[in-house]
């Protein structure tokens, strides 16, 4: 308990110009960026063709009107 109290007290007296290392932002370096060389080589022609099927069919105007009548 005593160690936690000290940490809280020390943080409260820290000047605002000093920040935690976790909050400091350094410029991005090449090592920080992902390697996209394999993505650039990807051949789209190898992808399989698929058909998209609509699964959530919207109700017709007749169905909407019927539901309105049922609620009244």
PQR file of N, CA, C, O and H, with PARSE charges and radii, in Angstrom:
ATOM      1  N   UNK A   1       0.821  -1.186   0.000 -0.4000 1.5000
ATOM      2  CA  UNK A   1       0.000   0.000   0.000 -0.0000 2.0000
ATOM      3  C   UNK A   1       0.865   1.250   0.000  0.5500 1.7000
ATOM      4  O   UNK A   1       0.540   2.227  -0.675 -0.5500 1.4000
ATOM      5  N   UNK A   2       1.949   1.231   0.739 -0.4000 1.5000
ATOM      6  CA  UNK A   2       2.788   2.402   0.848 -0.0000 2.0000
ATOM      7  C   UNK A   2       3.427   2.746  -0.490  0.5500 1.7000
ATOM      8  O   UNK A   2       3.524   3.923  -0.838 -0.5500 1.4000
ATOM      9  H   UNK A   2       2.213   0.437   1.287  0.4000 1.0000
ATOM     10  N   UNK A   3       3.868   1.737  -1.251 -0.4000 1.5000
ATOM     11  CA  UNK A   3       4.492   1.982  -2.552 -0.0000 2.0000
ATOM     12  C   UNK A   3       3.499   2.613  -3.517  0.5500 1.7000
ATOM     13  O   UNK A   3       3.873   3.492  -4.293 -0.5500 1.4000
ATOM     14  H   UNK A   3       3.789   0.781  -0.968  0.4000 1.0000
ATOM     15  N   UNK A   4       2.246   2.186  -3.485 -0.4000 1.5000
ATOM     16  CA  UNK A   4       1.243   2.768  -4.363 -0.0000 2.0000
ATOM     17  C   UNK A   4       1.021   4.231  -4.002  0.5500 1.7000
ATOM     18  O   UNK A   4       0.857   5.067  -4.891 -0.5500 1.4000
ATOM     19  H   UNK A   4       1.942   1.472  -2.854  0.4000 1.0000
ATOM     20  N   UNK A   5       1.012   4.554  -2.711 -0.4000 1.5000
ATOM     21  CA  UNK A   5       0.830   5.923  -2.268 -0.0000 2.0000
ATOM     22  C   UNK A   5       1.949   6.819  -2.746  0.5500 1.7000
ATOM     23  O   UNK A   5       1.706   7.962  -3.133 -0.5500 1.4000
ATOM     24  H   UNK A   5       1.145   3.876  -1.988  0.4000 1.0000
ATOM     25  N   UNK A   6       3.160   6.325  -2.727 -0.4000 1.5000
ATOM     26  CA  UNK A   6       4.310   7.105  -3.193 -0.0000 2.0000
ATOM     27  C   UNK A   6       4.204   7.378  -4.690  0.5500 1.7000
ATOM     28  O   UNK A   6       4.471   8.490  -5.146 -0.5500 1.4000
ATOM     29  H   UNK A   6       3.358   5.397  -2.412  0.4000 1.0000
ATOM     30  N   UNK A   7       3.818   6.372  -5.441 -0.4000 1.5000
ATOM     31  CA  UNK A   7       3.714   6.545  -6.889 -0.0000 2.0000
ATOM     32  C   UNK A   7       2.663   7.594  -7.226  0.5500 1.7000
ATOM     33  O   UNK A   7       2.868   8.421  -8.114 -0.5500 1.4000
ATOM     34  H   UNK A   7       3.600   5.469  -5.071  0.4000 1.0000
ATOM     35  N   UNK A   8       1.546   7.559  -6.523 -0.4000 1.5000
ATOM     36  CA  UNK A   8       0.488   8.534  -6.754 -0.0000 2.0000
ATOM     37  C   UNK A   8       0.970   9.926  -6.390  0.5500 1.7000
ATOM     38  O   UNK A   8       0.725  10.881  -7.126 -0.5500 1.4000
ATOM     39  H   UNK A   8       1.379   6.887  -5.801  0.4000 1.0000
ATOM     40  N   UNK A   9       1.658  10.049  -5.252 -0.4000 1.5000
ATOM     41  CA  UNK A   9       2.158  11.342  -4.803 -0.0000 2.0000
ATOM     42  C   UNK A   9       3.204  11.869  -5.776  0.5500 1.7000
ATOM     43  O   UNK A   9       3.190  13.052  -6.116 -0.5500 1.4000
ATOM     44  H   UNK A   9       1.858   9.273  -4.654  0.4000 1.0000
ATOM     45  N   UNK A  10       4.104  11.012  -6.226 -0.4000 1.5000
ATOM     46  CA  UNK A  10       5.151  11.433  -7.152 -0.0000 2.0000
ATOM     47  C   UNK A  10       4.541  11.895  -8.468  0.5500 1.7000
ATOM     48  O   UNK A  10       4.996  12.884  -9.042 -0.5500 1.4000
ATOM     49  H   UNK A  10       4.116  10.051  -5.950  0.4000 1.0000
ATOM     50  N   UNK A  11       3.521  11.198  -8.954 -0.4000 1.5000
ATOM     51  CA  UNK A  11       2.878  11.571 -10.210 -0.0000 2.0000
ATOM     52  C   UNK A  11       2.159  12.907 -10.069  0.5500 1.7000
ATOM     53  O   UNK A  11       2.109  13.690 -11.017 -0.5500 1.4000
ATOM     54  H   UNK A  11       3.152  10.394  -8.488  0.4000 1.0000
ATOM     55  N   UNK A  12       1.609  13.164  -8.901 -0.4000 1.5000
ATOM     56  CA  UNK A  12       0.888  14.410  -8.681 -0.0000 2.0000
ATOM     57  C   UNK A  12       1.833  15.603  -8.684  0.5500 1.7000
ATOM     58  O   UNK A  12       1.417  16.705  -9.044 -0.5500 1.4000
ATOM     59  H   UNK A  12       1.650  12.527  -8.131  0.4000 1.0000
ATOM     60  N   UNK A  13       3.090  15.418  -8.294 -0.4000 1.5000
ATOM     61  CA  UNK A  13       4.054  16.511  -8.222 -0.0000 2.0000
ATOM     62  C   UNK A  13       4.935  16.622  -9.456  0.5500 1.7000
ATOM     63  O   UNK A  13       5.826  17.470  -9.503 -0.5500 1.4000
ATOM     64  H   UNK A  13       3.428  14.524  -8.001  0.4000 1.0000
ATOM     65  N   UNK A  14       4.703  15.787 -10.446 -0.4000 1.5000
ATOM     66  CA  UNK A  14       5.518  15.792 -11.655 -0.0000 2.0000
ATOM     67  C   UNK A  14       5.132  16.996 -12.507  0.5500 1.7000
ATOM     68  O   UNK A  14       3.941  17.245 -12.697 -0.5500 1.4000
ATOM     69  H   UNK A  14       3.980  15.098 -10.407  0.4000 1.0000
ATOM     70  N   UNK A  15       6.097  17.751 -13.026 -0.4000 1.5000
ATOM     71  CA  UNK A  15       5.766  18.874 -13.915 -0.0000 2.0000
ATOM     72  C   UNK A  15       5.040  18.384 -15.161  0.5500 1.7000
ATOM     73  O   UNK A  15       5.301  17.281 -15.641 -0.5500 1.4000
ATOM     74  H   UNK A  15       7.064  17.549 -12.872  0.4000 1.0000
ATOM     75  N   UNK A  16       4.140  19.191 -15.681 -0.4000 1.5000
ATOM     76  CA  UNK A  16       3.360  18.783 -16.857 -0.0000 2.0000
ATOM     77  C   UNK A  16       4.221  18.627 -18.103  0.5500 1.7000
ATOM     78  O   UNK A  16       3.817  17.944 -19.043 -0.5500 1.4000
ATOM     79  H   UNK A  16       3.928  20.087 -15.292  0.4000 1.0000
ATOM     80  N   UNK A  17       5.392  19.241 -18.131 -0.4000 1.5000
ATOM     81  CA  UNK A  17       6.261  19.123 -19.307 -0.0000 2.0000
ATOM     82  C   UNK A  17       6.880  17.735 -19.420  0.5500 1.7000
ATOM     83  O   UNK A  17       7.334  17.348 -20.497 -0.5500 1.4000
ATOM     84  H   UNK A  17       5.721  19.796 -17.367  0.4000 1.0000
ATOM     85  N   UNK A  18       6.905  16.974 -18.310 -0.4000 1.5000
ATOM     86  CA  UNK A  18       7.440  15.613 -18.333 -0.0000 2.0000
ATOM     87  C   UNK A  18       6.277  14.655 -18.558  0.5500 1.7000
ATOM     88  O   UNK A  18       5.271  14.714 -17.850 -0.5500 1.4000
ATOM     89  H   UNK A  18       6.537  17.289 -17.436  0.4000 1.0000
ATOM     90  N   UNK A  19       6.417  13.775 -19.542 -0.4000 1.5000
ATOM     91  CA  UNK A  19       5.354  12.834 -19.857 -0.0000 2.0000
ATOM     92  C   UNK A  19       5.821  11.414 -19.610  0.5500 1.7000
ATOM     93  O   UNK A  19       7.019  11.145 -19.518 -0.5500 1.4000
ATOM     94  H   UNK A  19       7.234  13.727 -20.116  0.4000 1.0000
ATOM     95  N   UNK A  20       4.863  10.511 -19.506 -0.4000 1.5000
ATOM     96  CA  UNK A  20       5.183   9.097 -19.394 -0.0000 2.0000
ATOM     97  C   UNK A  20       5.771   8.617 -20.709  0.5500 1.7000
ATOM     98  O   UNK A  20       5.385   9.112 -21.768 -0.5500 1.4000
ATOM     99  H   UNK A  20       3.890  10.729 -19.581  0.4000 1.0000
ATOM    100  N   UNK A  21       6.697   7.666 -20.670 -0.4000 1.5000
ATOM    101  CA  UNK A  21       7.262   7.139 -21.922 -0.0000 2.0000
ATOM    102  C   UNK A  21       6.195   6.549 -22.846  0.5500 1.7000
ATOM    103  O   UNK A  21       6.355   6.579 -24.067 -0.5500 1.4000
ATOM    104  H   UNK A  21       7.011   7.264 -19.810  0.4000 1.0000
ATOM    105  N   UNK A  22       5.107   6.013 -22.279 -0.4000 1.5000
ATOM    106  CA  UNK A  22       4.061   5.419 -23.105 -0.0000 2.0000
ATOM    107  C   UNK A  22       3.337   6.473 -23.932  0.5500 1.7000
ATOM    108  O   UNK A  22       2.816   6.158 -25.002 -0.5500 1.4000
ATOM    109  H   UNK A  22       4.978   5.989 -21.288  0.4000 1.0000
ATOM    110  N   UNK A  23       3.292   7.714 -23.464 -0.4000 1.5000
ATOM    111  CA  UNK A  23       2.544   8.754 -24.166 -0.0000 2.0000
ATOM    112  C   UNK A  23       3.395   9.532 -25.150  0.5500 1.7000
ATOM    113  O   UNK A  23       2.856  10.299 -25.947 -0.5500 1.4000
ATOM    114  H   UNK A  23       3.715   7.970 -22.595  0.4000 1.0000
ATOM    115  N   UNK A  24       4.716   9.358 -25.118 -0.4000 1.5000
ATOM    116  CA  UNK A  24       5.572  10.057 -26.066 -0.0000 2.0000
ATOM    117  C   UNK A  24       5.416   9.452 -27.446  0.5500 1.7000
ATOM    118  O   UNK A  24       5.405   8.229 -27.589 -0.5500 1.4000
ATOM    119  H   UNK A  24       5.154   8.735 -24.470  0.4000 1.0000
ATOM    120  N   UNK A  25       5.296  10.280 -28.448 -0.4000 1.5000
ATOM    121  CA  UNK A  25       5.151   9.808 -29.833 -0.0000 2.0000
ATOM    122  C   UNK A  25       6.430  10.121 -30.599  0.5500 1.7000
ATOM    123  O   UNK A  25       6.808  11.282 -30.757 -0.5500 1.4000
ATOM    124  H   UNK A  25       5.305  11.273 -28.331  0.4000 1.0000
ATOM    125  N   UNK A  26       7.079   9.083 -31.065 -0.4000 1.5000
ATOM    126  CA  UNK A  26       8.274   9.252 -31.876 -0.0000 2.0000
ATOM    127  C   UNK A  26       7.894   9.111 -33.340  0.5500 1.7000
ATOM    128  O   UNK A  26       6.913   8.439 -33.660 -0.5500 1.4000
ATOM    129  H   UNK A  26       6.772   8.140 -30.937  0.4000 1.0000
ATOM    130  N   UNK A  27       8.655   9.732 -34.236 -0.4000 1.5000
ATOM    131  CA  UNK A  27       8.340   9.576 -35.666 -0.0000 2.0000
ATOM    132  C   UNK A  27       8.434   8.112 -36.084  0.5500 1.7000
ATOM    133  O   UNK A  27       9.273   7.369 -35.576 -0.5500 1.4000
ATOM    134  H   UNK A  27       9.452  10.277 -33.976  0.4000 1.0000
ATOM    135  N   UNK A  28       7.580   7.705 -37.001 -0.4000 1.5000
ATOM    136  CA  UNK A  28       7.573   6.325 -37.480 -0.0000 2.0000
ATOM    137  C   UNK A  28       8.860   6.038 -38.245  0.5500 1.7000
ATOM    138  O   UNK A  28       9.347   6.877 -39.002 -0.5500 1.4000
ATOM    139  H   UNK A  28       6.898   8.309 -37.414  0.4000 1.0000
ATOM    140  N   UNK A  29       9.391   4.865 -38.038 -0.4000 1.5000
ATOM    141  CA  UNK A  29      10.577   4.443 -38.777 -0.0000 2.0000
ATOM    142  C   UNK A  29      10.178   3.324 -39.726  0.5500 1.7000
ATOM    143  O   UNK A  29       9.057   2.820 -39.655 -0.5500 1.4000
ATOM    144  H   UNK A  29       8.995   4.184 -37.423  0.4000 1.0000
ATOM    145  N   UNK A  30      11.059   2.942 -40.590 -0.4000 1.5000
ATOM    146  CA  UNK A  30      10.770   1.871 -41.547 -0.0000 2.0000
ATOM    147  C   UNK A  30      10.466   0.565 -40.816  0.5500 1.7000
ATOM    148  O   UNK A  30       9.681  -0.244 -41.311 -0.5500 1.4000
ATOM    149  H   UNK A  30      11.969   3.351 -40.648  0.4000 1.0000
ATOM    150  N   UNK A  31      11.066   0.347 -39.663 -0.4000 1.5000
ATOM    151  CA  UNK A  31      10.823  -0.887 -38.919 -0.0000 2.0000
ATOM    152  C   UNK A  31       9.406  -0.907 -38.344  0.5500 1.7000
ATOM    153  O   UNK A  31       8.860  -1.981 -38.093 -0.5500 1.4000
ATOM    154  H   UNK A  31      11.704   1.004 -39.261  0.4000 1.0000
ATOM    155  N   UNK A  32       8.803   0.271 -38.131 -0.4000 1.5000
ATOM    156  CA  UNK A  32       7.457   0.348 -37.575 -0.0000 2.0000
ATOM    157  C   UNK A  32       6.379   0.086 -38.609  0.5500 1.7000
ATOM    158  O   UNK A  32       5.254  -0.261 -38.251 -0.5500 1.4000
ATOM    159  H   UNK A  32       9.247   1.143 -38.335  0.4000 1.0000
ATOM    160  N   UNK A  33       6.697   0.245 -39.875 -0.4000 1.5000
ATOM    161  CA  UNK A  33       5.702   0.086 -40.932 -0.0000 2.0000
ATOM    162  C   UNK A  33       5.640  -1.370 -41.386  0.5500 1.7000
ATOM    163  O   UNK A  33       6.671  -2.041 -41.446 -0.5500 1.4000
ATOM    164  H   UNK A  33       7.612   0.526 -40.166  0.4000 1.0000
ATOM    165  N   UNK A  34       4.443  -1.867 -41.709 -0.4000 1.5000
ATOM    166  CA  UNK A  34       4.337  -3.261 -42.153 -0.0000 2.0000
ATOM    167  C   UNK A  34       4.989  -3.469 -43.524  0.5500 1.7000
ATOM    168  O   UNK A  34       5.078  -2.549 -44.336 -0.5500 1.4000
ATOM    169  H   UNK A  34       3.605  -1.322 -41.661  0.4000 1.0000
ATOM    170  N   UNK A  35       5.433  -4.684 -43.750 -0.4000 1.5000
ATOM    171  CA  UNK A  35       6.046  -5.046 -45.031 -0.0000 2.0000
ATOM    172  C   UNK A  35       4.926  -5.377 -46.014  0.5500 1.7000
ATOM    173  O   UNK A  35       4.244  -6.389 -45.853 -0.5500 1.4000
ATOM    174  H   UNK A  35       5.361  -5.432 -43.090  0.4000 1.0000
ATOM    175  N   UNK A  36       4.729  -4.540 -47.026 -0.4000 1.5000
ATOM    176  CA  UNK A  36       3.650  -4.764 -47.985 -0.0000 2.0000
ATOM    177  C   UNK A  36       4.159  -5.296 -49.321  0.5500 1.7000
ATOM    178  O   UNK A  36       3.420  -5.302 -50.305 -0.5500 1.4000
ATOM    179  H   UNK A  36       5.283  -3.718 -47.157  0.4000 1.0000
ATOM    180  N   UNK A  37       5.396  -5.735 -49.366 -0.4000 1.5000
ATOM    181  CA  UNK A  37       5.961  -6.217 -50.620 -0.0000 2.0000
ATOM    182  C   UNK A  37       5.205  -7.443 -51.145  0.5500 1.7000
ATOM    183  O   UNK A  37       5.029  -7.590 -52.355 -0.5500 1.4000
ATOM    184  H   UNK A  37       5.997  -5.730 -48.566  0.4000 1.0000
ATOM    185  N   UNK A  38       4.761  -8.315 -50.247 -0.4000 1.5000
ATOM    186  CA  UNK A  38       4.009  -9.500 -50.676 -0.0000 2.0000
ATOM    187  C   UNK A  38       2.630  -9.119 -51.199  0.5500 1.7000
ATOM    188  O   UNK A  38       2.118  -9.765 -52.113 -0.5500 1.4000
ATOM    189  H   UNK A  38       4.903  -8.196 -49.265  0.4000 1.0000
ATOM    190  N   UNK A  39       2.034  -8.096 -50.641 -0.4000 1.5000
ATOM    191  CA  UNK A  39       0.719  -7.644 -51.086 -0.0000 2.0000
ATOM    192  C   UNK A  39       0.819  -7.097 -52.514  0.5500 1.7000
ATOM    193  O   UNK A  39      -0.069  -7.323 -53.337 -0.5500 1.4000
ATOM    194  H   UNK A  39       2.450  -7.572 -49.898  0.4000 1.0000
ATOM    195  N   UNK A  40       1.886  -6.391 -52.791 -0.4000 1.5000
ATOM    196  CA  UNK A  40       2.080  -5.835 -54.133 -0.0000 2.0000
ATOM    197  C   UNK A  40       2.227  -6.937 -55.178  0.5500 1.7000
ATOM    198  O   UNK A  40       1.864  -6.735 -56.337 -0.5500 1.4000
ATOM    199  H   UNK A  40       2.607  -6.207 -52.123  0.4000 1.0000
ATOM    200  N   UNK A  41       2.748  -8.090 -54.794 -0.4000 1.5000
ATOM    201  CA  UNK A  41       2.957  -9.208 -55.718 -0.0000 2.0000
ATOM    202  C   UNK A  41       1.705 -10.070 -55.895  0.5500 1.7000
ATOM    203  O   UNK A  41       1.688 -10.943 -56.763 -0.5500 1.4000
ATOM    204  H   UNK A  41       3.042  -8.255 -53.853  0.4000 1.0000
ATOM    205  N   UNK A  42       0.659  -9.849 -55.097 -0.4000 1.5000
ATOM    206  CA  UNK A  42      -0.529 -10.691 -55.111 -0.0000 2.0000
ATOM    207  C   UNK A  42      -1.220 -10.654 -56.473  0.5500 1.7000
ATOM    208  O   UNK A  42      -1.413  -9.583 -57.049 -0.5500 1.4000
ATOM    209  H   UNK A  42       0.673  -9.140 -54.392  0.4000 1.0000
ATOM    210  N   UNK A  43      -1.596 -11.845 -56.991 -0.4000 1.5000
ATOM    211  CA  UNK A  43      -2.247 -11.958 -58.290 -0.0000 2.0000
ATOM    212  C   UNK A  43      -3.758 -12.106 -58.082  0.5500 1.7000
ATOM    213  O   UNK A  43      -4.224 -13.140 -57.605 -0.5500 1.4000
ATOM    214  H   UNK A  43      -1.440 -12.715 -56.523  0.4000 1.0000
ATOM    215  N   UNK A  44      -4.511 -11.077 -58.439 -0.4000 1.5000
ATOM    216  CA  UNK A  44      -5.970 -11.100 -58.278 -0.0000 2.0000
ATOM    217  C   UNK A  44      -6.630 -12.160 -59.150  0.5500 1.7000
ATOM    218  O   UNK A  44      -7.728 -12.621 -58.839 -0.5500 1.4000
ATOM    219  H   UNK A  44      -4.133 -10.237 -58.827  0.4000 1.0000
ATOM    220  N   UNK A  45      -5.982 -12.546 -60.224 -0.4000 1.5000
ATOM    221  CA  UNK A  45      -6.548 -13.531 -61.141 -0.0000 2.0000
ATOM    222  C   UNK A  45      -6.699 -14.904 -60.478  0.5500 1.7000
ATOM    223  O   UNK A  45      -7.479 -15.728 -60.955 -0.5500 1.4000
ATOM    224  H   UNK A  45      -5.090 -12.172 -60.477  0.4000 1.0000
ATOM    225  N   UNK A  46      -5.978 -15.161 -59.406 -0.4000 1.5000
ATOM    226  CA  UNK A  46      -6.054 -16.451 -58.718 -0.0000 2.0000
ATOM    227  C   UNK A  46      -7.275 -16.551 -57.804  0.5500 1.7000
ATOM    228  O   UNK A  46      -7.579 -17.632 -57.300 -0.5500 1.4000
ATOM    229  H   UNK A  46      -5.344 -14.491 -59.019  0.4000 1.0000
ATOM    230  N   UNK A  47      -7.965 -15.456 -57.589 -0.4000 1.5000
ATOM    231  CA  UNK A  47      -9.152 -15.484 -56.733 -0.0000 2.0000
ATOM    232  C   UNK A  47     -10.295 -16.207 -57.421  0.5500 1.7000
ATOM    233  O   UNK A  47     -10.447 -16.124 -58.639 -0.5500 1.4000
ATOM    234  H   UNK A  47      -7.718 -14.578 -57.999  0.4000 1.0000
ATOM    235  N   UNK A  48     -11.093 -16.911 -56.643 -0.4000 1.5000
ATOM    236  CA  UNK A  48     -12.245 -17.611 -57.187 -0.0000 2.0000
ATOM    237  C   UNK A  48     -13.394 -16.627 -57.383  0.5500 1.7000
ATOM    238  O   UNK A  48     -13.565 -15.696 -56.596 -0.5500 1.4000
ATOM    239  H   UNK A  48     -10.969 -16.978 -55.653  0.4000 1.0000
ATOM    240  N   UNK A  49     -14.166 -16.838 -58.421 -0.4000 1.5000
ATOM    241  CA  UNK A  49     -15.347 -16.016 -58.675 -0.0000 2.0000
ATOM    242  C   UNK A  49     -16.481 -16.503 -57.784  0.5500 1.7000
ATOM    243  O   UNK A  49     -16.680 -17.708 -57.633 -0.5500 1.4000
ATOM    244  H   UNK A  49     -14.027 -17.594 -59.060  0.4000 1.0000
ATOM    245  N   UNK A  50     -17.215 -15.586 -57.201 -0.4000 1.5000
ATOM    246  CA  UNK A  50     -18.353 -15.945 -56.358 -0.0000 2.0000
ATOM    247  C   UNK A  50     -19.558 -15.117 -56.742  0.5500 1.7000
ATOM    248  O   UNK A  50     -19.433 -14.025 -57.295 -0.5500 1.4000
ATOM    249  H   UNK A  50     -17.054 -14.607 -57.324  0.4000 1.0000
ATOM    250  N   UNK A  51     -20.721 -15.651 -56.441 -0.4000 1.5000
ATOM    251  CA  UNK A  51     -21.960 -14.912 -56.673 -0.0000 2.0000
ATOM    252  C   UNK A  51     -22.484 -14.446 -55.327  0.5500 1.7000
ATOM    253  O   UNK A  51     -22.562 -15.224 -54.376 -0.5500 1.4000
ATOM    254  H   UNK A  51     -20.823 -16.538 -55.991  0.4000 1.0000
ATOM    255  N   UNK A  52     -22.833 -13.202 -55.256 -0.4000 1.5000
ATOM    256  CA  UNK A  52     -23.379 -12.658 -54.024 -0.0000 2.0000
ATOM    257  C   UNK A  52     -24.882 -12.862 -54.022  0.5500 1.7000
ATOM    258  O   UNK A  52     -25.570 -12.531 -54.988 -0.5500 1.4000
ATOM    259  H   UNK A  52     -22.770 -12.570 -56.028  0.4000 1.0000
ATOM    260  N   UNK A  53     -25.383 -13.415 -52.922 -0.4000 1.5000
ATOM    261  CA  UNK A  53     -26.818 -13.631 -52.797 -0.0000 2.0000
ATOM    262  C   UNK A  53     -27.335 -12.762 -51.664  0.5500 1.7000
ATOM    263  O   UNK A  53     -26.767 -12.734 -50.572 -0.5500 1.4000
ATOM    264  H   UNK A  53     -24.825 -13.684 -52.138  0.4000 1.0000
ATOM    265  N   UNK A  54     -28.419 -12.054 -51.941 -0.4000 1.5000
ATOM    266  CA  UNK A  54     -29.016 -11.209 -50.919 -0.0000 2.0000
ATOM    267  C   UNK A  54     -29.766 -12.095 -49.932  0.5500 1.7000
ATOM    268  O   UNK A  54     -30.644 -12.864 -50.322 -0.5500 1.4000
ATOM    269  H   UNK A  54     -28.881 -12.077 -52.828  0.4000 1.0000
ATOM    270  N   UNK A  55     -29.421 -11.987 -48.670 -0.4000 1.5000
ATOM    271  CA  UNK A  55     -30.037 -12.837 -47.658 -0.0000 2.0000
ATOM    272  C   UNK A  55     -31.111 -12.097 -46.866  0.5500 1.7000
ATOM    273  O   UNK A  55     -32.020 -12.727 -46.325 -0.5500 1.4000
ATOM    274  H   UNK A  55     -28.707 -11.362 -48.353  0.4000 1.0000
ATOM    275  N   UNK A  56     -31.023 -10.788 -46.791 -0.4000 1.5000
ATOM    276  CA  UNK A  56     -31.980 -10.011 -46.026 -0.0000 2.0000
ATOM    277  C   UNK A  56     -32.881  -9.257 -47.006  0.5500 1.7000
ATOM    278  O   UNK A  56     -32.584  -8.128 -47.397 -0.5500 1.4000
ATOM    279  H   UNK A  56     -30.285 -10.276 -47.230  0.4000 1.0000
ATOM    280  N   UNK A  57     -33.950  -9.880 -47.383 -0.4000 1.5000
ATOM    281  CA  UNK A  57     -34.854  -9.301 -48.368 -0.0000 2.0000
ATOM    282  C   UNK A  57     -35.738  -8.275 -47.676  0.5500 1.7000
ATOM    283  O   UNK A  57     -36.320  -8.552 -46.627 -0.5500 1.4000
ATOM    284  H   UNK A  57     -34.191 -10.797 -47.065  0.4000 1.0000
ATOM    285  N   UNK A  58     -35.835  -7.097 -48.262 -0.4000 1.5000
ATOM    286  CA  UNK A  58     -36.675  -6.056 -47.689 -0.0000 2.0000
ATOM    287  C   UNK A  58     -38.146  -6.370 -47.930  0.5500 1.7000
ATOM    288  O   UNK A  58     -38.497  -6.965 -48.949 -0.5500 1.4000
ATOM    289  H   UNK A  58     -35.362  -6.872 -49.114  0.4000 1.0000
ATOM    290  N   UNK A  59     -39.004  -5.975 -46.997 -0.4000 1.5000
ATOM    291  CA  UNK A  59     -40.431  -6.252 -47.174 -0.0000 2.0000
ATOM    292  C   UNK A  59     -41.032  -5.375 -48.286  0.5500 1.7000
ATOM    293  O   UNK A  59     -40.577  -4.259 -48.537 -0.5500 1.4000
ATOM    294  H   UNK A  59     -38.718  -5.492 -46.169  0.4000 1.0000
ATOM    295  N   UNK A  60     -42.042  -5.907 -48.925 -0.4000 1.5000
ATOM    296  CA  UNK A  60     -42.724  -5.135 -49.967 -0.0000 2.0000
ATOM    297  C   UNK A  60     -43.650  -4.123 -49.314  0.5500 1.7000
ATOM    298  O   UNK A  60     -43.910  -4.194 -48.112 -0.5500 1.4000
ATOM    299  H   UNK A  60     -42.411  -6.813 -48.721  0.4000 1.0000
ATOM    300  N   UNK A  61     -44.141  -3.190 -50.101 -0.4000 1.5000
ATOM    301  CA  UNK A  61     -45.060  -2.186 -49.582 -0.0000 2.0000
ATOM    302  C   UNK A  61     -46.336  -2.835 -49.043  0.5500 1.7000
ATOM    303  O   UNK A  61     -46.898  -2.359 -48.056 -0.5500 1.4000
ATOM    304  H   UNK A  61     -43.930  -3.133 -51.076  0.4000 1.0000
ATOM    305  N   UNK A  62     -46.797  -3.911 -49.676 -0.4000 1.5000
ATOM    306  CA  UNK A  62     -47.988  -4.629 -49.210 -0.0000 2.0000
ATOM    307  C   UNK A  62     -47.788  -5.214 -47.805  0.5500 1.7000
ATOM    308  O   UNK A  62     -48.686  -5.146 -46.965 -0.5500 1.4000
ATOM    309  H   UNK A  62     -46.341  -4.297 -50.478  0.4000 1.0000
ATOM    310  N   UNK A  63     -46.617  -5.782 -47.559 -0.4000 1.5000
ATOM    311  CA  UNK A  63     -46.324  -6.366 -46.252 -0.0000 2.0000
ATOM    312  C   UNK A  63     -46.263  -5.270 -45.185  0.5500 1.7000
ATOM    313  O   UNK A  63     -46.741  -5.466 -44.068 -0.5500 1.4000
ATOM    314  H   UNK A  63     -45.888  -5.838 -48.241  0.4000 1.0000
ATOM    315  N   UNK A  64     -45.684  -4.132 -45.523 -0.4000 1.5000
ATOM    316  CA  UNK A  64     -45.599  -3.016 -44.578 -0.0000 2.0000
ATOM    317  C   UNK A  64     -47.001  -2.523 -44.223  0.5500 1.7000
ATOM    318  O   UNK A  64     -47.303  -2.281 -43.055 -0.5500 1.4000
ATOM    319  H   UNK A  64     -45.296  -3.973 -46.431  0.4000 1.0000
ATOM    320  N   UNK A  65     -47.837  -2.380 -45.218 -0.4000 1.5000
ATOM    321  CA  UNK A  65     -49.211  -1.923 -44.971 -0.0000 2.0000
ATOM    322  C   UNK A  65     -49.975  -2.926 -44.113  0.5500 1.7000
ATOM    323  O   UNK A  65     -50.736  -2.529 -43.231 -0.5500 1.4000
ATOM    324  H   UNK A  65     -47.591  -2.577 -46.168  0.4000 1.0000
ATOM    325  N   UNK A  66     -49.782  -4.219 -44.362 -0.4000 1.5000
ATOM    326  CA  UNK A  66     -50.460  -5.258 -43.581 -0.0000 2.0000
ATOM    327  C   UNK A  66     -50.018  -5.197 -42.116  0.5500 1.7000
ATOM    328  O   UNK A  66     -50.845  -5.328 -41.215 -0.5500 1.4000
ATOM    329  H   UNK A  66     -49.164  -4.542 -45.078  0.4000 1.0000
ATOM    330  N   UNK A  67     -48.726  -4.999 -41.877 -0.4000 1.5000
ATOM    331  CA  UNK A  67     -48.236  -4.909 -40.509 -0.0000 2.0000
ATOM    332  C   UNK A  67     -48.774  -3.675 -39.799  0.5500 1.7000
ATOM    333  O   UNK A  67     -49.056  -3.720 -38.602 -0.5500 1.4000
ATOM    334  H   UNK A  67     -48.054  -4.892 -42.609  0.4000 1.0000
ATOM    335  N   UNK A  68     -48.917  -2.576 -40.529 -0.4000 1.5000
ATOM    336  CA  UNK A  68     -49.498  -1.364 -39.929 -0.0000 2.0000
ATOM    337  C   UNK A  68     -50.940  -1.610 -39.512  0.5500 1.7000
ATOM    338  O   UNK A  68     -51.369  -1.158 -38.450 -0.5500 1.4000
ATOM    339  H   UNK A  68     -48.688  -2.540 -41.501  0.4000 1.0000
ATOM    340  N   UNK A  69     -51.676  -2.313 -40.329 -0.4000 1.5000
ATOM    341  CA  UNK A  69     -53.089  -2.608 -40.008 -0.0000 2.0000
ATOM    342  C   UNK A  69     -53.176  -3.533 -38.813  0.5500 1.7000
ATOM    343  O   UNK A  69     -54.062  -3.374 -37.974 -0.5500 1.4000
ATOM    344  H   UNK A  69     -51.328  -2.680 -41.192  0.4000 1.0000
ATOM    345  N   UNK A  70     -52.261  -4.510 -38.717 -0.4000 1.5000
ATOM    346  CA  UNK A  70     -52.258  -5.468 -37.615 -0.0000 2.0000
ATOM    347  C   UNK A  70     -51.954  -4.786 -36.279  0.5500 1.7000
ATOM    348  O   UNK A  70     -52.488  -5.191 -35.246 -0.5500 1.4000
ATOM    349  H   UNK A  70     -51.541  -4.639 -39.398  0.4000 1.0000
ATOM    350  N   UNK A  71     -51.102  -3.753 -36.287 -0.4000 1.5000
ATOM    351  CA  UNK A  71     -50.726  -3.056 -35.053 -0.0000 2.0000
ATOM    352  C   UNK A  71     -51.878  -2.172 -34.549  0.5500 1.7000
ATOM    353  O   UNK A  71     -51.968  -1.917 -33.348 -0.5500 1.4000
ATOM    354  H   UNK A  71     -50.668  -3.423 -37.126  0.4000 1.0000
ATOM    355  N   UNK A  72     -52.745  -1.709 -35.430 -0.4000 1.5000
ATOM    356  CA  UNK A  72     -53.828  -0.819 -35.012 -0.0000 2.0000
ATOM    357  C   UNK A  72     -54.958  -1.543 -34.337  0.5500 1.7000
ATOM    358  O   UNK A  72     -55.938  -0.918 -33.933 -0.5500 1.4000
ATOM    359  H   UNK A  72     -52.671  -1.916 -36.406  0.4000 1.0000
TER
END
